[in-house]
Amino acid sequence: MADKAFDWLNPFASVNLGIATWADGIKQWAISNRELIQPVKQFFETVIVAIERALQATPPLVMLAILVLIAWQTAGRRGAIAVGTCLVVLGLLAPEAWGLAMTTLAIVIAAVILCVAIGLPLGILAGKNDRFEAAIRPVLDTMQTIPAFVYLVPVVMMIGIGNVSGVIVTIIFALPPLIRLTSLGIRGVNPSVVEAARAFGASPGQILRKVELPLAMPTILAGLNQTIMLSLSMVVIASMISVKGLGNEVLRAMGRLDAGKAIVGGLGIVMLAIVLDRITQGLGRSGRDRGHRHWWETGPAGLVTALFKKTT
Amino acid sequence: MTEPRRDAAIRVEGIWKIFGERSRQAMEAIRRDGLSKREIRERFDCIVGVRDASFSVGRGEIFCIMGLSGSGKSTLIRHINRLIEPTAGTVWIEGENVSAMGAEALRRLRAEKIGMVFQSMALMPHRTVRDNVAFSLEVRGRPEEERIRTADRALEMVDLAGWERKYPDELSGGMQQRVGLARALAADPAILLMDEPFSALDPLIRRQLQGTFMELSAELHKTTVFITHDLDEAIRIGDRIAIMKDGVLVQIGTPEEIVTRPADDYVADFVAGISKLDLVTAARVMVPFAAYVQAQGPQDTTGWPVGRPEMKLNELVDLAVATDHPILIAADGEPVGVVTKRALLRGIQGRDEERAA
């Protein structure tokens, strides 16, 4: 272990526990267990391809209209105008920009769906259980701060380059805020309301569904918003393992010192980020902000509902 | 004082609640060595919330638990529907042992037999008034049509018809607590638990709601446990009152008993400022007729005002001011006692004639 004379004042230089060598074993383990992961990879691949195909097959103007309508519904008229403007700018950046943006959007959507599937249950658990919260905290800290390049290699060794690896590294980086804010939201629910629900005979599951989740929803949606923004910020790094889309444009432009292309790719990511931010921020509005109307009573859906009410 | 009645709707037997990680050991130590509250805190780092509380509440009775904040009354009431698990002791509701119930039986009991009103109202801000009121029916899986019907009827009882579709934050504090009352009444439970329901309201609204509550309770005859820190409220509302101090039930009795015969100095201090006029009866201050005759010789009682034993001091004053004679107290036409002016004045003061003399 100690290859030179032990120095009491600088003990760290003369001790080598071989942690790097040991950790390199993870890579070996990943390579030798590649077969195990294949069905999972196949499933991810199918989902991503399906989402991307749907997004690419929709004509840009139709897609634009759909996104603007969604924004109008969730964030109101102002949000819709912002989203529409950003999408037009995105399309005008370059002839191929729209298609690349849809590829990126597909990766982000796939990653976010999986983040919700993993993060929501874990966040609820962390909100209810102090021990689990204490145990998961350092893990979340690690996920958020460890440089992506560190886990890029083992993931690629195990799964190979491509979209699936891209989604997995995105999840590692983007998952923590959803878990943290779900836990925070559940913990922030007024305990006297929960006690009242218990006093009127609600079971733990009913308390979760009818009281805790609805009251924690604004906080959870803030977490979802953060998760979406973080997954967008991963697209350039993910493009290093051959994920297509806007990130790849930036990466290639950097390689060729093509500032113009890099700016186009970068601006495209920003536009996409604003679009997703506006749409998801609007989701967090409480019933009171909407004037105590149901979601179907506002925005474009409200117009449709009103139309039906008049005709019937 | 607390002998279990046969028709008791709620019976609480020897409830102890000790908060802290080592509550079991603390309980054993108390049983073994009879440690005081302070010793428990020092040796086990535990807080004694309720100390050996026993009482029973008859069907249809309103039972007030009165104490200052921190006396353990809110902890005690939460044992009745087992929102808090006792460290020791048993709660019986209509002959059923609540402490032995499984989770599902307990949920059914809470949803169908017990309604609860909270000081903090604890309405659900994301639900309409109607959905708040119908909550206990919803968790039992009742059909929507029945939920709406029941909730609207309960809201009508508390004069909130027309507010069904509003949200709690659109209502004033007093109205919110009426929603809380409607929610407790919606499932038509046999028992009401009221945890300082009116304490957070301003005095005028508080009196109004006390009135609403008393009208409803005269009509519905719910067995009620009512927590308050306000002795006036306890006397106004309660059939019987329990005084709680430092986790111990110091005295249990009717308002008249509490006021005229306080069990210790603590209770005496509490009731000192209370007006006896509408509380103390003639039976309490009168001298038995036979004893009066023995002391004063045979009496010609013609022209004396006549009262009944259950008359309050206030009414006796009305009789007394019209004449110079003492008041004759008669039951079923037979004279049973005499209230002299002197005894009446001492009664209003809250002092017994012989002790004052």
Interface residues (C-beta under 8 A of the other chain):
Chain A: N190 S192 V193 E195 A196 A197 R198 A199 F200 G201 A202 S203 Q206 K210 V211 P214 L215 S286 G287 R288 H292
Chain B: N81 L83 A103 R107 R108 L109 R110 A111 E112 I114 G115 M116 F118 S120 A122 L123 M124 P125 H126 F135 S136 E138 V139 R140 K166 Y167 D169 E170 R183 L193
